[in-house]
Amino acid sequence: AEMFIWRSESQRSYVAEWSFADVEEVFTLRSMLESHAARRAAERAQPDDIARLDDVMRVVRKAVNQPKQDVDAFLSGNQLFHAIILEMAASQRLANLLNRLILQPIVQRTALRYDEAQLDRSLSEHEEIIAALRSKDGDWASAVMTAHIRRAYHVYLDHISEESSGQV
């Protein structure tokens, strides 16, 4: 279901190789679905939902603002942040689609490549999404979520391109 294994016409199984186009499609679909989730979440946002997101962000910001950044805590908080927004969106169909689409190895590989400025930018984007949710502005929440996912895609792509050219 996650497309890690492919079957040939003769039913032989093999590990899938992902092209740049495959990865771009996953990020594009993710940005479309998560921006829709952010829009729905903004329409349904309750004070306790916003408080939960604020709590997650306090923990994540503390992990990132240490002399040695705790990327594992960032990843855990990032996953929880997006999960809360999806929960707020209140659509089981959307949750099912996103849960099949979001590939944690790609998310992890992207975040491990973040430098301090990129981690800060990601956190700022999360905080702007919270502000949009707090304002119940679905257009704003959707736009920031789209930009957030697209920026992550370009970080991923830049590092994969560097690795394949032997620069990393």
C-alpha positions as CSV (number, residue, x, y, z in Angstrom):
1,A,0.0,0.0,0.0
2,E,2.9,2.4,0.7
3,M,4.5,1.5,-2.6
4,F,7.8,0.3,-1.2
5,I,7.4,-3.0,-3.0
6,W,6.6,-3.3,-6.6
7,R,5.4,-6.4,-8.5
8,S,6.3,-7.2,-12.0
9,E,3.9,-8.7,-14.5
10,S,5.3,-12.1,-13.6
11,Q,4.4,-11.3,-9.9
12,R,8.1,-11.0,-8.9
13,S,8.5,-8.6,-6.0
14,Y,11.3,-6.1,-5.7
15,V,12.1,-3.0,-3.7
16,A,10.8,0.1,-5.4
17,E,13.2,2.7,-6.6
18,W,11.9,6.2,-6.3
19,S,12.7,8.8,-9.0
20,F,12.7,12.5,-8.5
21,A,9.3,12.6,-10.2
22,D,7.9,10.1,-7.7
23,V,9.1,12.1,-4.8
24,E,7.8,15.3,-6.2
25,E,4.4,13.7,-6.8
26,V,4.3,12.5,-3.2
27,F,5.2,16.0,-1.9
28,T,2.7,17.6,-4.3
29,L,-0.2,15.3,-3.2
30,R,0.8,15.8,0.4
31,S,0.7,19.6,0.1
32,M,-2.7,19.4,-1.6
33,L,-4.2,17.2,1.1
34,E,-2.5,18.8,4.1
35,S,-3.5,22.3,2.9
36,H,-7.1,21.0,2.7
37,A,-6.8,19.6,6.2
38,A,-5.5,23.0,7.4
39,R,-8.5,24.7,5.8
40,R,-10.9,22.3,7.4
41,A,-9.1,22.6,10.7
42,A,-9.4,26.4,10.7
43,E,-13.2,26.1,10.2
44,R,-13.5,23.7,13.2
45,A,-10.7,25.1,15.5
46,Q,-11.6,25.1,19.2
47,P,-9.6,26.8,21.9
48,D,-8.5,23.4,23.4
49,D,-7.2,22.4,19.9
50,I,-5.1,25.6,19.7
51,A,-3.8,25.0,23.2
52,R,-2.7,21.5,22.3
53,L,-0.8,22.9,19.2
54,D,0.7,25.6,21.4
55,D,1.9,23.0,23.9
56,V,3.5,20.9,21.1
57,M,5.3,24.0,19.7
58,R,6.7,24.9,23.2
59,V,8.3,21.5,23.4
60,V,9.6,21.5,19.8
61,R,11.0,25.1,20.1
62,K,12.8,24.0,23.3
63,A,14.3,21.0,21.5
64,V,15.5,23.1,18.6
65,N,16.8,26.0,20.7
66,Q,19.4,23.9,22.6
67,P,23.1,24.2,21.8
68,K,22.8,20.7,20.3
69,Q,19.5,20.5,18.6
70,D,17.3,17.5,19.4
71,V,16.2,16.5,15.9
72,D,14.4,13.4,17.2
73,A,12.2,15.7,19.4
74,F,11.7,18.0,16.5
75,L,10.5,15.0,14.3
76,S,8.2,13.7,17.1
77,G,6.7,17.1,17.6
78,N,6.4,17.8,13.9
79,Q,4.5,14.5,13.5
80,L,2.2,15.3,16.4
81,F,1.6,18.9,15.1
82,H,0.4,17.6,11.7
83,A,-1.6,14.8,13.4
84,I,-3.5,17.3,15.6
85,I,-4.3,19.4,12.5
86,L,-5.6,16.3,10.7
87,E,-7.6,15.4,13.8
88,M,-9.1,18.9,13.8
89,A,-10.0,18.5,10.1
90,A,-12.5,15.8,11.2
91,S,-12.4,13.8,8.0
92,Q,-11.6,10.1,8.2
93,R,-11.3,9.8,4.5
94,L,-8.7,12.6,4.4
95,A,-6.9,11.0,7.3
96,N,-6.8,7.6,5.5
97,L,-5.4,9.2,2.4
98,L,-2.7,11.2,4.2
99,N,-1.7,8.3,6.4
100,R,-1.0,6.2,3.3
101,L,0.8,9.1,1.5
102,I,3.1,10.5,4.2
103,L,6.3,8.5,4.2
104,Q,8.0,9.0,7.5
105,P,11.4,8.0,6.0
106,I,11.2,10.9,3.6
107,V,10.0,13.3,6.4
108,Q,12.9,12.1,8.6
109,R,15.5,12.3,5.8
110,T,14.3,15.9,5.0
111,A,14.4,17.0,8.7
112,L,17.8,15.5,9.2
113,R,19.1,17.8,6.5
114,Y,17.7,20.9,8.0
115,D,20.2,23.4,9.3
116,E,19.4,25.8,12.1
117,A,17.8,28.4,9.9
118,Q,15.6,25.7,8.2
119,L,14.5,24.4,11.6
120,D,13.6,27.9,12.7
121,R,11.7,28.5,9.5
122,S,9.7,25.3,9.9
123,L,8.8,26.3,13.5
124,S,7.8,29.8,12.3
125,E,5.6,28.2,9.6
126,H,4.0,26.0,12.3
127,E,3.4,29.1,14.4
128,E,1.8,31.0,11.5
129,I,-0.4,28.0,10.8
130,I,-1.5,28.2,14.5
131,A,-2.2,31.9,14.1
132,A,-4.4,31.2,11.0
133,L,-6.2,28.4,12.9
134,R,-6.7,30.8,15.8
135,S,-8.2,33.3,13.4
136,K,-10.3,30.6,11.8
137,D,-8.9,31.7,8.4
138,G,-8.9,28.7,6.2
139,D,-7.4,30.4,3.2
140,W,-4.4,31.6,5.3
141,A,-3.9,28.2,7.0
142,S,-4.1,26.4,3.6
143,A,-1.6,28.8,2.0
144,V,0.9,28.5,4.8
145,M,0.6,24.7,4.8
146,T,1.2,24.5,1.1
147,A,4.3,26.7,1.4
148,H,5.5,24.7,4.4
149,I,5.3,21.3,2.5
150,R,6.8,22.8,-0.8
151,R,9.7,24.3,1.1
152,A,10.4,20.9,2.7
153,Y,10.3,19.3,-0.8
154,H,13.0,21.7,-2.0
155,V,15.2,21.0,1.0
156,Y,14.8,17.3,0.3
157,L,15.4,17.7,-3.5
158,D,18.5,19.9,-2.9
159,H,20.1,17.4,-0.6
160,I,19.3,14.4,-2.8
161,S,20.7,16.2,-5.8
162,E,23.9,17.0,-3.9
163,E,24.2,13.4,-2.7
164,S,23.8,12.0,-6.2
165,S,26.4,14.4,-7.6
166,G,28.8,13.4,-4.8
167,Q,28.8,16.7,-3.0
168,V,27.5,15.5,0.4
